[in-house]
Amino acid sequence: GVSEAEEPHATFVENALAKARHAARITGAAAIADDSGLCVDALGGAPGVLSAVFAVAPEAAGGREAQRRAQDAANNALLLQRMAQQTDRRCRFVSTLVALRHADDPEPLIAFGRWPARLLDAPRGSGGFGYDPLVWIDALGASVAELSAEQKSRHSHRALAAAQMRELMRSAW
């Protein structure tokens, strides 16, 4: 029953904090929120916090899932276009988690997960969503879209941030 929070900020930290405060205010309870995206070195960190809406997607018939697929396709096409002449293919998926004990908590816990990768010139794999077909993980020898759900859950930026958050919560709370 928690409405989506505004994400007007330029950083993952600020957006995750805004989302956590929003959820804690509405529920009157502790909250954890995430902000995440893809950061590409050659693009100065873009798409970054705008990863989900990097491109303007055409309206898609068929509901929310069809619209998400159309947005993903538009985002990937724009990313490939902007990277066409780039030789520096370094990128990373980033996840920032913020945990609050209550809405006005002056000491939020902040965890980061960074999953280093390289951008491919063309999509590979059919799993996942978003930029997964364009992101190659050297350590796993596959694109994210080629990984099983279990592999992605074990190695991803979100898994890294969650593990760090678990430790922070154990030590601070």
C-alpha positions in Angstrom: 0.0 0.0 0.0 3.0 2.3 -0.2 2.8 4.7 -3.3 5.9 5.2 -5.4 8.2 7.9 -4.1 9.6 10.8 -6.2 13.2 10.3 -7.4 14.2 13.8 -8.4 17.9 13.6 -7.3 21.2 13.3 -9.2 22.6 10.4 -7.1 21.6 6.9 -6.1 22.1 7.8 -2.5 19.7 10.7 -2.4 17.0 8.8 -4.3 17.3 5.7 -2.1 17.1 7.9 1.0 14.1 9.8 -0.3 12.4 6.4 -1.1 13.2 5.0 2.4 11.9 8.1 4.2 8.8 8.1 2.1 8.1 4.4 2.9 8.9 4.9 6.6 6.5 7.9 6.8 3.6 6.1 5.2 4.0 2.9 7.2 5.2 4.3 10.5 7.9 1.6 10.5 11.5 0.9 9.6 12.2 0.9 5.8 14.8 -0.2 3.3 14.9 1.3 -0.2 17.0 0.7 -3.3 18.1 2.9 -6.1 20.1 1.3 -8.9 21.2 1.6 -12.5 23.9 1.3 -15.0 26.9 3.6 -15.0 29.0 3.8 -18.2 32.5 5.4 -17.9 32.6 6.7 -21.5 29.3 8.5 -20.9 30.4 10.2 -17.7 28.3 7.8 -15.6 25.1 7.9 -17.7 22.5 6.6 -17.8 23.0 6.5 -14.0 19.9 7.4 -12.0 18.0 7.8 -15.3 18.7 4.2 -16.3 15.1 3.2 -16.3 14.0 6.2 -18.5 17.2 6.8 -20.5 15.3 7.0 -23.8 11.8 8.1 -24.8 9.9 4.9 -25.5 6.9 4.7 -27.7 3.5 3.8 -26.2 3.1 0.0 -26.2 -0.2 -1.8 -26.2 -0.6 -4.7 -23.8 -0.2 -3.1 -20.4 2.6 -2.5 -17.9 4.9 -5.4 -18.9 4.6 -4.5 -22.6 5.5 -0.9 -21.8 8.5 -2.0 -19.7 9.8 -4.1 -22.6 9.3 -1.2 -25.0 11.2 1.1 -22.6 14.0 -1.5 -22.2 14.4 -1.8 -26.0 14.5 2.0 -26.4 17.0 2.4 -23.6 19.3 -0.3 -25.1 19.0 1.2 -28.6 20.0 4.6 -27.3 22.9 3.2 -25.3 24.2 1.3 -28.3 23.9 4.5 -30.4 25.8 6.6 -27.9 28.5 4.0 -27.5 29.0 3.3 -31.3 32.3 5.2 -31.6 33.5 4.5 -28.0 36.4 2.2 -27.3 36.2 2.5 -23.5 33.5 -0.1 -22.8 33.8 -0.2 -19.0 30.6 0.1 -17.0 29.0 -1.2 -13.8 25.7 -1.9 -12.4 25.2 0.0 -9.1 22.8 -0.6 -6.3 22.5 1.7 -3.3 20.4 0.5 -0.3 19.3 2.8 2.5 17.8 1.5 5.8 16.1 3.7 8.3 14.7 2.8 11.8 12.0 5.5 11.3 11.2 8.3 8.9 13.4 10.9 10.7 16.3 8.6 11.4 19.4 10.9 11.6 21.7 7.9 11.0 20.7 6.0 7.9 22.6 2.9 7.0 23.9 3.0 3.4 25.2 0.1 1.5 26.7 0.0 -2.0 27.0 -2.8 -4.6 29.1 -2.2 -7.7 29.2 -5.0 -10.3 32.0 -4.3 -12.8 31.3 -5.1 -16.4 31.9 -4.2 -20.0 29.3 -3.1 -22.6 28.8 -5.4 -25.6 28.3 -4.1 -29.2 25.2 -6.1 -29.6 22.7 -7.9 -27.3 23.5 -11.5 -26.0 21.1 -13.7 -24.2 17.4 -13.7 -23.5 17.1 -13.7 -19.7 16.9 -10.8 -17.3 15.6 -7.3 -18.2 16.8 -3.8 -18.9 20.4 -3.6 -20.0 21.2 -7.2 -19.1 21.7 -8.3 -22.8 24.4 -5.6 -23.3 26.4 -6.1 -20.1 29.2 -8.6 -20.1 30.6 -9.9 -16.8 34.2 -10.9 -17.3 34.4 -12.9 -14.1 31.5 -15.1 -15.2 32.3 -15.2 -18.9 28.7 -14.2 -19.9 26.3 -11.4 -20.4 23.9 -10.8 -17.5 21.1 -12.0 -19.8 22.9 -15.3 -20.2 23.1 -16.0 -16.5 20.6 -18.1 -14.6 18.4 -16.3 -12.1 20.3 -18.0 -9.3 23.7 -16.8 -10.7 22.4 -13.3 -11.1 20.9 -13.3 -7.6 24.2 -14.5 -6.1 26.6 -12.2 -7.9 24.7 -9.0 -8.8 25.1 -5.4 -7.6 21.9 -5.9 -5.5 23.4 -9.1 -3.9 26.6 -7.2 -3.1 24.6 -4.3 -1.5 22.3 -6.6 0.4 25.3 -8.5 1.9 26.9 -5.2 3.0 23.6 -4.0 4.4 23.1 -7.2 6.4 26.5 -6.6 8.0 25.8 -2.9 8.7 22.5 -3.8 10.4 24.1 -6.5 12.5 26.8 -4.1 13.7 24.8 -0.9 14.0 21.3 -2.1 15.1 
